[in-house]
Amino acid sequence: MVYPRLSIIHLRQKSLARGVALSLSAFAASLRLAGFPHIEDLHGSHWQIVVLLAAGWGMGETARCLSRKWSLYHAGVLLLLYADLMILAMIVFLVAYP
């Protein structure tokens, strides 16, 4: 049996799912590192810098999927890029939170 190759696994191929998964998992990890479930225990962690780099990598993967011609797919990728930008801003806020 021949199985199809998944583009999520192969880093040289464009994958929108990989970019979204990286960004969302980085955001979840950043919330957990900041002590999210207990709002009174929010604090910044130095490990969130690594999570910030992972979110940046996810944004780069999403940006690779942009096409040259305008289409509804292009508009959807732009919306995902704006969502990635908000994730990056939230992680920076959680890093700088005293």
ABEGO torsion letter per residue (X at the ends): XBBBBBAAABAABBBAAAAAAAAAAAAAAAAAAAGAABAAABBBBAAAAAAAAAAAAAAAAAAAABBABBBAAAAAAAAAAAAAAAAAAAAAAAAABX
